[in-house]
Amino acid sequence: MYSLAVAASCWYGGIRAGLLSTALSAVSIALVFPVQGPAIVASAGTQLVWFLATSLVICLVLAASQRATREAEEARATLDSLVHVAPVGIALFDNQMRYRLVNEALAHIDGVAAAAHLGKRAAEVLPGVAPSFEQNFKRILQTGVPIPPFEITGETPAAPGVQRTWIKSWFPVKDSDGRTIGVGAMVQDVTQEHRIERKLREADRRKDEFLAVLAHELRNPLAPIRNAVHILRLGGEAGPVQAKAIDIIDRQASHLVRLVDDLLDLARVATGKIELRKRNVELQSIVRTAVERARPLLERKRQVLDISLPPQKVVLNADGARLSQVLSNLLHNACKFTPENGRISLCTELVEAMLEIRIRDNGAGIASELLPHIFDMFAQGPQQQAEGGLGIGLSLAKQLIDMHGGSIAARSDGPGRGSEFTIVLPAGAENLFERRTKQSNPMPSMQGLRLLLVEDNPDSADSLQTLFSMLGNEVATAYDGPSAIAAAERFRPDAAIIDIGLPGMTGHEVARRIRQQPGGDTLVMVALTGWGQQKDHEQSREAGFDAHLLKPLDMAQLAALLETAKRDRQRSGAMQAR
């Protein structure tokens, strides 16, 4: 009886109440059951000791049990709080796919109150979604193996007819013996993220379209300007004032073309739409091309350019045009930020299997706070803003060098102390030094050709016709598709230069129709357009064009292309005749 009292006191009052009850019980036993005689006293003492020991053990065991129960309840309360405030939906199911626990996040995702889930099967709460995960539910019950996150789509009762997207993962719920007795699920609604992703993709697509249209609209008026410059240069001696004006027009038109090309190239690189056309190319050729592009600015500012190249011919496996573009950008910047009569150096050095190219100037220098960001898009300091430009040339240079597996770095001791850019490129041990090769043929002259020019812009058409005629060619001009097809049949040209954006009939359709005419299979056809994206090149190739050139026209490029294409088509026609 006393032991029961001690146990009850300890259970309801804790270990202190249990110990107090033990002491009071001992006193009560001594008072209620007095003992007489030595033997009886010894026996009663032994029984009292056993009672005290038993009561103490009962108190300790019950106290430990209470503490464990309290800690378990606290842990469960903490877990429940975490589950219910978690930002992802959480649910527990029994083995009949009935909800046993649902947090507020899942209730919000489903659009059904948490209490309305409990005790119901998933098919009752989410009839439009449940069939898509029943198979996974059964598999977890059978295997006890969790299923990693996967994506599902469907509707909820709260928003019928609206497709939503979730990422869901499943895990087994096991008992103390390790048996799977249910399934847990974690759900995250990613509908908004997918919507944002679609908007970003659409914005990126619109940006690409805008850049393409911008380039097209800028190149169209630039083409007749450049053509007019060529005509003026071919027209004979001009006075010093006129010659200076022609040089200004030529430089500024070239600068505009450069800005358009850089902007488009940077967009292509950033979206992975540009591909390098690698081949074995001489370092000397790359440097020579870059220097020629920068020469007008060098001469205008009367700057000295020191060039140091290895004594042997160095061959790189690279896209020569892109590397020339990078060096040209760096030289152009060096010229722009170096005062008149300044000095610029371009040094190249082979270091084991690497090629180092250093471009140094004694110009404006770079501020220390700008130096870490010099290759970022649109990064410009006060000096750069004053000189003009978009701030994209260095960013483009870095990305093109990265694509070649190289690196580029900038160094400057501060404003007014010049700057140095260092490019490191893999030279390639197996073809580092070029063996003797045949000298390339001189640039072909563009004379004595029958040319069909198809262009709807009168200024571009008339200026190109004048330019081609002054170079010694016979030219027929058409301003629309039907006229071009008729002129090709009547005039029988050696080559046709066709604009793509013609009224009524595109240049692609004109090319297809001309190819079907007698002799059309050997005619050299060149697309001349302001549209320069990869898909535009592919469409021109599919339409039967031999080349796709961008406005404004590069006459040397056209001359070389016409000679090569004509030779290839004549060879192809001769083989078919056999």
C-alpha positions as CSV (number, residue, x, y, z in Angstrom):
1,M,0.0,0.0,0.0
2,Y,2.8,2.4,1.0
3,S,4.7,1.5,-2.2
4,L,1.6,2.4,-4.3
5,A,1.4,5.7,-2.5
6,V,5.1,6.5,-3.2
7,A,4.6,5.5,-6.9
8,A,1.5,7.7,-7.2
9,S,3.3,10.7,-5.5
10,C,6.3,10.3,-7.8
11,W,4.2,10.0,-11.0
12,Y,2.0,13.0,-10.3
13,G,4.4,15.2,-8.3
14,G,7.8,14.3,-9.5
15,I,10.9,12.8,-7.8
16,R,10.7,15.3,-4.9
17,A,7.2,14.4,-4.0
18,G,8.1,10.7,-4.3
19,L,11.0,11.1,-1.9
20,L,8.8,13.0,0.6
21,S,6.2,10.3,0.3
22,T,8.8,7.7,1.1
23,A,10.0,9.5,4.2
24,L,6.4,10.1,5.5
25,S,5.6,6.4,4.8
26,A,8.6,5.3,6.8
27,V,7.5,7.5,9.8
28,S,3.9,6.3,9.4
29,I,5.1,2.7,9.5
30,A,7.1,3.3,12.6
31,L,4.2,5.0,14.4
32,V,1.4,2.7,13.3
33,F,3.2,-0.6,13.7
34,P,5.3,-0.4,16.9
35,V,7.8,-3.2,17.4
36,Q,9.0,-4.9,20.6
37,G,11.9,-7.3,21.2
38,P,15.3,-7.4,19.6
39,A,14.4,-10.0,16.9
40,I,11.3,-8.1,15.9
41,V,13.2,-4.8,15.8
42,A,15.9,-6.4,13.6
43,S,13.3,-7.8,11.2
44,A,11.4,-4.5,11.1
45,G,14.5,-2.6,10.4
46,T,15.4,-4.9,7.5
47,Q,11.9,-4.5,6.0
48,L,12.1,-0.7,6.4
49,V,15.5,-0.6,4.6
50,W,14.0,-2.7,1.7
51,F,11.0,-0.4,1.6
52,L,13.2,2.7,1.4
53,A,15.4,1.1,-1.3
54,T,12.4,0.0,-3.3
55,S,10.7,3.4,-3.0
56,L,13.9,5.1,-4.1
57,V,14.2,2.9,-7.2
58,I,10.5,3.5,-8.0
59,C,11.0,7.2,-7.7
60,L,14.1,7.2,-9.9
61,V,12.5,4.9,-12.6
62,L,9.3,6.9,-12.7
63,A,11.3,10.2,-12.8
64,A,13.4,9.0,-15.7
65,S,10.2,7.8,-17.5
66,Q,8.6,11.1,-17.0
67,R,11.6,13.0,-18.3
68,A,11.8,10.7,-21.4
69,T,8.1,11.2,-22.0
70,R,8.4,15.0,-21.6
71,E,11.4,15.1,-24.0
72,A,9.6,13.0,-26.6
73,E,6.6,15.3,-26.4
74,E,8.8,18.4,-26.7
75,A,10.6,16.8,-29.7
76,R,7.3,16.0,-31.3
77,A,6.0,19.5,-30.7
78,T,9.2,20.9,-32.2
79,L,9.0,18.6,-35.2
80,D,5.3,19.5,-35.7
81,S,6.2,23.2,-35.6
82,L,9.0,22.7,-38.2
83,V,6.7,20.7,-40.4
84,H,3.9,23.2,-40.2
85,V,6.1,26.3,-40.8
86,A,8.2,24.6,-43.5
87,P,8.1,26.5,-46.9
88,V,7.6,23.3,-48.8
89,G,4.5,21.0,-48.6
90,I,4.8,17.9,-46.4
91,A,2.4,15.1,-46.1
92,L,2.4,11.6,-44.5
93,F,0.2,8.8,-45.8
94,D,-0.6,5.4,-44.3
95,N,-0.3,2.3,-46.4
96,Q,-3.8,2.9,-47.9
97,M,-2.8,6.2,-49.3
98,R,-4.8,8.1,-46.7
99,Y,-3.5,11.4,-45.3
100,R,-2.2,11.3,-41.7
101,L,-0.4,14.6,-41.6
102,V,-0.6,17.7,-43.8
103,N,1.3,21.0,-43.2
104,E,0.0,24.4,-44.1
105,A,2.3,24.8,-47.1
106,L,0.8,21.7,-48.7
107,A,-2.7,22.8,-47.8
108,H,-2.0,26.1,-49.6
109,I,-0.5,24.3,-52.6
110,D,-3.6,22.0,-52.9
111,G,-6.0,24.8,-52.1
112,V,-7.7,22.5,-49.5
113,A,-7.6,23.1,-45.7
114,A,-5.2,20.8,-43.8
115,A,-8.0,19.3,-41.7
116,A,-10.0,18.4,-44.8
117,H,-7.1,16.2,-46.0
118,L,-6.9,14.0,-42.9
119,G,-8.3,10.5,-43.2
120,K,-9.1,10.9,-46.9
121,R,-7.4,9.1,-49.8
122,A,-5.3,11.2,-52.1
123,A,-7.7,10.5,-55.0
124,E,-10.5,12.1,-53.0
125,V,-8.6,15.3,-52.3
126,L,-6.7,15.6,-55.6
127,P,-8.5,13.6,-58.3
128,G,-6.7,15.4,-61.1
129,V,-3.2,14.7,-59.7
130,A,-3.3,11.5,-57.6
131,P,-3.3,9.1,-60.6
132,S,0.1,10.4,-61.6
133,F,1.9,9.3,-58.4
134,E,0.0,6.2,-57.4
135,Q,2.6,4.0,-59.1
136,N,5.4,5.7,-57.1
137,F,3.5,5.3,-53.9
138,K,3.1,1.5,-54.4
139,R,6.7,1.1,-55.4
140,I,7.9,2.8,-52.1
141,L,5.6,0.5,-50.0
142,Q,7.1,-2.5,-51.8
143,T,10.8,-1.6,-51.8
144,G,11.2,0.9,-49.0
145,V,13.5,3.0,-51.2
146,P,12.9,6.8,-51.5
147,I,12.3,8.4,-54.9
148,P,14.3,11.5,-55.8
149,P,12.6,14.7,-56.8
150,F,10.7,14.6,-60.1
151,E,8.3,17.1,-61.8
152,I,4.6,16.7,-62.3
153,T,1.9,18.9,-63.7
154,G,-1.8,19.0,-63.0
155,E,-4.8,21.0,-61.6
156,T,-6.0,21.6,-58.0
157,P,-9.5,21.9,-56.7
158,A,-8.8,25.6,-55.9
159,A,-7.9,26.5,-59.5
160,P,-9.6,24.1,-61.9
161,G,-8.5,24.5,-65.5
162,V,-5.2,26.1,-64.5
163,Q,-2.1,23.9,-65.1
164,R,0.4,24.0,-62.3
165,T,3.9,22.4,-61.9
166,W,5.3,20.8,-58.8
167,I,8.6,19.2,-57.8
168,K,7.8,16.1,-55.7
169,S,9.9,13.6,-53.8
170,W,8.8,10.5,-51.9
171,F,10.3,8.7,-48.9
172,P,9.3,5.7,-46.8
173,V,7.9,6.0,-43.3
174,K,9.1,3.0,-41.2
175,D,8.3,1.6,-37.7
176,S,10.8,0.7,-35.0
177,D,11.3,-2.7,-36.7
178,G,12.2,-1.1,-40.0
179,R,9.0,-2.1,-41.8
180,T,7.5,0.4,-44.2
181,I,4.1,1.4,-42.8
182,G,3.5,4.5,-44.9
183,V,4.8,7.1,-47.3
184,G,6.0,10.7,-46.9
185,A,5.9,13.3,-49.6
186,M,7.6,16.7,-50.0
187,V,6.1,19.1,-52.6
188,Q,7.3,22.4,-54.0
189,D,5.2,24.5,-56.3
190,V,7.4,25.8,-59.1
191,T,4.7,27.2,-61.4
192,Q,5.9,30.8,-60.8
193,E,9.5,29.9,-61.4
194,H,8.6,28.2,-64.7
195,R,6.6,31.2,-65.7
196,I,9.5,33.5,-64.9
197,E,11.9,31.2,-66.8
198,R,9.6,31.3,-69.8
199,K,9.5,35.0,-69.6
200,L,13.2,35.2,-69.4
201,R,13.6,33.0,-72.5
202,E,11.1,35.1,-74.3
203,A,12.9,38.3,-73.3
204,D,16.2,36.7,-74.5
205,R,14.6,35.8,-77.8
206,R,13.2,39.3,-78.2
207,K,16.6,40.8,-77.3
208,D,18.3,38.7,-80.0
209,E,15.6,39.7,-82.5
210,F,16.0,43.4,-81.5
211,L,19.8,43.2,-82.0
212,A,19.4,41.5,-85.4
213,V,16.9,44.2,-86.5
214,L,19.1,47.0,-85.1
215,A,22.1,45.6,-87.0
216,H,20.1,45.3,-90.2
217,E,18.7,48.8,-89.9
218,L,22.1,50.3,-89.1
219,R,23.9,48.4,-91.9
220,N,21.5,49.4,-94.6
221,P,22.3,53.1,-94.4
222,L,26.0,52.4,-93.8
223,A,26.3,50.5,-97.0
224,P,25.8,53.4,-99.4
225,I,28.0,55.6,-97.3
226,R,30.9,53.2,-97.6
227,N,30.2,52.7,-101.3
228,A,30.2,56.4,-101.8
229,V,33.6,56.6,-100.0
230,H,35.0,54.0,-102.4
231,I,33.6,55.9,-105.4
232,L,35.2,59.2,-104.2
233,R,38.6,57.5,-103.7
234,L,38.4,56.0,-107.2
235,G,37.2,59.2,-108.8
236,G,40.7,60.8,-109.0
237,E,42.7,63.3,-107.0
238,A,40.8,65.2,-104.4
239,G,41.9,68.5,-102.7
240,P,43.2,68.4,-99.2
241,V,39.9,69.5,-97.7
242,Q,37.9,66.9,-99.7
243,A,40.4,64.2,-98.9
244,K,40.2,64.9,-95.2
245,A,36.4,64.9,-95.3
246,I,36.5,61.5,-97.1
247,D,38.9,60.1,-94.4
248,I,36.5,61.3,-91.7
249,I,33.5,59.7,-93.3
250,D,35.4,56.5,-93.8
251,R,36.7,56.3,-90.2
252,Q,33.3,57.1,-88.6
253,A,31.5,54.6,-90.9
254,S,34.1,52.0,-90.0
255,H,33.6,52.8,-86.3
256,L,29.8,52.3,-86.6
257,V,30.3,49.0,-88.3
258,R,32.7,48.0,-85.6
259,L,30.2,48.9,-82.8
260,V,27.4,46.9,-84.5
261,D,29.6,43.9,-85.0
262,D,30.9,43.9,-81.5
263,L,27.4,44.2,-80.0
264,L,26.1,41.3,-82.1
265,D,29.2,39.1,-81.4
266,L,29.0,39.7,-77.6
267,A,25.3,38.6,-77.7
268,R,26.2,35.5,-79.7
269,V,29.0,34.6,-77.3
270,A,26.9,35.1,-74.2
271,T,24.2,32.8,-75.6
272,G,26.6,30.2,-77.0
273,K,25.5,30.9,-80.6
274,I,29.0,31.7,-81.9
275,E,31.4,28.9,-83.1
276,L,35.1,29.2,-83.6
277,R,36.3,28.1,-87.1
278,K,39.7,26.8,-86.0
279,R,42.5,26.0,-88.5
280,N,46.2,26.4,-88.7
281,V,46.9,30.1,-89.0
282,E,50.1,32.1,-88.9
283,L,50.6,34.5,-86.0
284,Q,52.1,37.0,-88.4
285,S,49.0,37.0,-90.5
286,I,46.8,37.6,-87.4
287,V,48.9,40.5,-86.2
288,R,49.2,42.0,-89.7
289,T,45.4,42.1,-90.1
290,A,44.9,43.6,-86.6
291,V,47.5,46.3,-87.3
292,E,45.9,47.2,-90.6
293,R,42.6,47.8,-88.9
294,A,44.1,50.0,-86.3
295,R,46.5,51.9,-88.7
296,P,44.1,54.7,-89.6
297,L,43.7,55.7,-86.0
298,L,47.5,55.3,-85.4
299,E,48.3,57.6,-88.3
300,R,45.7,60.2,-87.4
301,K,47.1,60.5,-83.9
302,R,50.7,60.2,-85.2
303,Q,51.5,57.4,-82.7
304,V,54.4,55.0,-82.9
305,L,53.6,51.3,-82.9
306,D,56.5,48.9,-82.1
307,I,56.0,45.3,-83.1
308,S,58.1,42.4,-81.9
309,L,57.4,38.9,-83.4
310,P,59.3,35.6,-83.1
311,P,61.9,35.1,-85.8
312,Q,60.3,31.9,-86.9
313,K,56.8,31.4,-88.3
314,V,54.4,30.6,-85.5
315,V,51.3,28.6,-86.3
316,L,48.3,28.5,-84.1
317,N,45.3,26.2,-84.2
318,A,42.7,29.0,-83.9
319,D,40.1,31.2,-85.5
320,G,42.3,33.7,-87.1
321,A,39.5,36.2,-87.8
322,R,38.4,36.2,-84.1
323,L,42.0,36.6,-82.8
324,S,42.6,39.5,-85.2
325,Q,39.4,41.0,-83.9
326,V,40.6,40.7,-80.3
327,L,44.0,42.2,-81.1
328,S,42.4,44.9,-83.2
329,N,40.1,45.8,-80.2
330,L,43.1,46.1,-77.9
331,L,45.1,48.2,-80.3
332,H,42.1,50.4,-81.0
333,N,41.7,51.0,-77.2
334,A,45.4,51.7,-76.8
335,C,45.3,54.2,-79.6
336,K,42.2,55.8,-78.3
337,F,43.5,56.3,-74.7
338,T,47.0,57.3,-75.7
339,P,47.7,61.0,-76.6
340,E,49.1,62.1,-79.9
341,N,52.7,61.2,-80.6
342,G,52.4,58.5,-77.9
343,R,54.0,55.0,-78.1
344,I,52.3,51.6,-78.3
345,S,54.0,48.2,-78.4
346,L,52.8,44.8,-79.5
347,C,55.2,42.0,-78.3
348,T,54.8,38.3,-78.8
349,E,56.9,35.6,-77.1
350,L,56.8,31.8,-77.1
351,V,57.1,30.4,-73.6
352,E,57.3,26.6,-73.8
353,A,53.9,25.5,-75.4
354,M,52.3,28.9,-74.7
355,L,52.2,32.1,-76.7
356,E,52.2,35.4,-74.9
357,I,51.0,38.6,-76.6
358,R,51.5,41.9,-74.8
359,I,50.0,45.2,-75.8
360,R,51.4,48.1,-73.8
361,D,50.8,51.9,-74.1
362,N,51.9,55.0,-72.3
363,G,48.4,56.5,-72.2
364,A,45.7,57.3,-69.8
365,G,46.1,54.1,-67.7
366,I,43.4,52.4,-65.6
367,A,42.2,53.4,-62.1
368,S,42.8,50.7,-59.5
369,E,39.1,50.5,-58.6
370,L,38.1,49.8,-62.2
371,L,40.9,47.3,-63.0
372,P,39.1,44.2,-61.4
373,H,36.0,45.0,-63.5
374,I,37.7,46.0,-66.7
375,F,36.4,42.9,-68.6
376,D,32.8,43.2,-67.3
377,M,30.1,44.1,-69.8
378,F,29.7,47.9,-70.2
379,A,32.5,48.6,-67.6
380,Q,33.7,52.2,-68.2
381,G,35.6,54.8,-66.2
382,P,35.3,58.5,-66.6
383,Q,38.0,58.5,-69.3
384,Q,36.3,55.8,-71.3
385,Q,33.0,57.6,-71.1
386,A,34.6,60.8,-72.4
387,E,36.1,58.9,-75.3
388,G,32.8,57.2,-76.3
389,G,32.0,53.6,-77.0
390,L,29.7,51.0,-75.5
391,G,32.2,49.4,-73.1
392,I,31.8,45.9,-74.6
393,G,35.0,45.5,-76.6
394,L,37.1,44.1,-73.7
395,S,34.3,41.9,-72.5
396,L,34.0,40.4,-76.0
397,A,37.8,40.0,-76.2
398,K,37.9,38.0,-72.9
399,Q,35.1,35.7,-74.0
400,L,36.7,35.0,-77.3
401,I,40.1,34.3,-75.7
402,D,38.4,32.0,-73.2
403,M,36.8,30.1,-76.0
404,H,40.3,29.5,-77.4
405,G,41.4,28.0,-74.1
406,G,43.6,31.0,-73.2
407,S,43.5,33.9,-70.8
408,I,43.7,37.7,-70.8
409,A,44.8,40.0,-68.1
410,A,45.1,43.8,-67.6
411,R,47.7,45.7,-65.6
412,S,48.2,49.4,-64.9
413,D,50.0,51.5,-62.3
414,G,47.2,53.9,-62.2
415,P,45.8,56.9,-64.1
416,G,48.2,58.6,-66.5
417,R,50.7,55.7,-66.2
418,G,49.7,53.6,-69.2
419,S,48.3,50.1,-69.3
420,E,49.3,46.6,-70.5
421,F,47.1,43.7,-71.7
422,T,48.6,40.2,-71.8
423,I,47.0,37.4,-73.8
424,V,48.2,33.8,-73.2
425,L,47.2,31.2,-75.8
426,P,48.1,27.5,-76.2
427,A,50.5,27.3,-79.1
428,G,50.3,23.5,-79.7
429,A,53.5,21.5,-79.6
430,E,52.8,19.4,-82.7
431,N,52.3,22.4,-85.1
432,L,54.0,25.2,-83.2
433,F,56.4,26.0,-86.0
434,E,55.0,26.1,-89.5
435,R,56.9,24.2,-92.2
436,R,57.4,25.9,-95.6
437,T,54.2,26.5,-97.4
438,K,53.2,27.9,-100.7
439,Q,52.8,31.6,-100.8
440,S,49.2,32.6,-101.1
441,N,47.9,34.0,-104.3
442,P,47.7,37.8,-104.5
443,M,44.2,39.3,-104.0
444,P,42.3,38.9,-107.2
445,S,41.3,42.1,-109.1
446,M,37.6,42.5,-109.7
447,Q,37.5,43.4,-113.4
448,G,35.8,42.2,-116.6
449,L,32.8,40.6,-114.9
450,R,29.1,40.6,-115.8
451,L,27.4,41.4,-112.5
452,L,23.7,41.4,-111.6
453,L,23.0,43.6,-108.7
454,V,19.6,43.2,-106.9
455,E,18.9,45.8,-104.2
456,D,15.7,47.7,-103.3
457,N,17.5,50.6,-101.6
458,P,18.1,53.1,-104.4
459,D,21.2,54.7,-102.7
460,S,22.8,51.3,-102.1
461,A,22.0,50.0,-105.6
462,D,23.2,53.1,-107.4
463,S,26.4,53.5,-105.4
464,L,27.3,49.9,-105.8
465,Q,26.5,50.0,-109.6
466,T,28.8,53.0,-109.9
467,L,31.5,51.4,-107.9
468,F,31.4,48.1,-109.8
469,S,31.4,50.0,-113.1
470,M,34.4,52.1,-112.1
471,L,36.3,48.8,-111.3
472,G,35.8,47.7,-114.9
473,N,32.7,45.5,-114.8
474,E,29.4,45.4,-116.7
475,V,26.5,45.8,-114.3
476,A,22.8,45.2,-114.6
477,T,20.7,46.5,-111.7
478,A,17.2,45.3,-110.5
479,Y,15.2,46.7,-107.7
480,D,12.8,43.9,-107.0
481,G,12.5,40.1,-107.3
482,P,10.6,39.7,-110.6
483,S,12.9,42.2,-112.4
484,A,15.9,40.3,-111.0
485,I,14.7,37.0,-112.4
486,A,14.0,38.5,-115.8
487,A,17.4,40.3,-115.8
488,A,19.3,37.1,-115.0
489,E,17.7,35.3,-117.9
490,R,18.3,38.2,-120.3
491,F,21.7,39.4,-119.1
492,R,23.4,36.0,-118.3
493,P,25.7,37.4,-115.6
494,D,28.8,35.8,-114.2
495,A,27.7,36.6,-110.7
496,A,24.6,37.9,-108.9
497,I,24.7,40.0,-105.7
498,I,21.3,39.9,-104.2
499,D,19.8,41.7,-101.2
500,I,17.6,39.4,-99.0
501,G,14.9,41.9,-97.9
502,L,13.3,42.6,-101.2
503,P,9.7,43.8,-101.5
504,G,7.1,41.2,-102.5
505,M,9.6,38.4,-103.1
506,T,12.6,37.6,-100.8
507,G,16.1,37.3,-102.1
508,H,16.0,33.6,-101.1
509,E,13.1,33.0,-103.5
510,V,14.9,35.0,-106.2
511,A,18.0,32.8,-105.8
512,R,16.0,29.6,-106.1
513,R,14.3,30.8,-109.3
514,I,17.5,31.9,-110.9
515,R,19.2,28.6,-110.1
516,Q,16.4,26.9,-112.1
517,Q,17.3,28.9,-115.3
518,P,19.6,27.5,-117.9
519,G,23.2,28.1,-116.7
520,G,21.9,28.9,-113.2
521,D,23.9,26.0,-111.7
522,T,27.2,27.6,-112.5
523,L,26.2,31.2,-111.6
524,V,27.9,32.6,-108.5
525,M,25.3,34.1,-106.2
526,V,26.1,36.2,-103.1
527,A,23.6,37.3,-100.5
528,L,24.3,40.8,-99.4
529,T,22.2,41.8,-96.4
530,G,22.1,43.4,-93.0
531,W,20.8,40.2,-91.4
532,G,23.8,38.4,-89.8
533,Q,22.5,35.7,-87.3
534,Q,23.4,32.1,-87.7
535,K,19.9,31.2,-89.0
536,D,20.3,33.9,-91.7
537,H,23.5,32.2,-93.0
538,E,21.8,28.8,-93.0
539,Q,18.7,30.1,-94.9
540,S,21.0,31.6,-97.5
541,R,22.9,28.4,-97.9
542,E,19.6,26.4,-98.3
543,A,18.4,28.9,-100.9
544,G,21.5,28.2,-103.1
545,F,23.7,31.1,-102.3
546,D,27.4,30.6,-102.5
547,A,28.1,33.1,-99.7
548,H,26.3,35.4,-97.2
549,L,28.0,38.8,-96.8
550,L,27.0,41.6,-94.5
551,K,26.5,45.2,-95.3
552,P,28.5,47.4,-95.8
553,L,30.3,45.4,-98.5
554,D,34.0,44.5,-98.2
555,M,35.2,44.7,-101.8
556,A,38.4,42.7,-101.2
557,Q,36.4,39.9,-99.6
558,L,33.9,40.0,-102.4
559,A,36.6,39.8,-105.1
560,A,38.3,36.8,-103.5
561,L,34.9,35.1,-102.9
562,L,33.8,35.6,-106.5
563,E,37.0,34.1,-107.9
564,T,36.9,31.1,-105.6
565,A,33.2,30.4,-106.0
566,K,33.4,30.8,-109.8
567,R,36.3,28.4,-110.0
568,D,34.5,25.8,-107.9
569,R,31.3,26.0,-109.9
570,Q,33.1,25.7,-113.2
571,R,35.0,22.6,-111.9
572,S,31.7,21.1,-110.7
573,G,30.0,21.8,-114.1
574,A,32.9,20.2,-116.0
575,M,32.7,17.1,-113.9
576,Q,29.0,16.8,-114.5
577,A,29.5,17.2,-118.3
578,R,31.8,14.2,-118.3
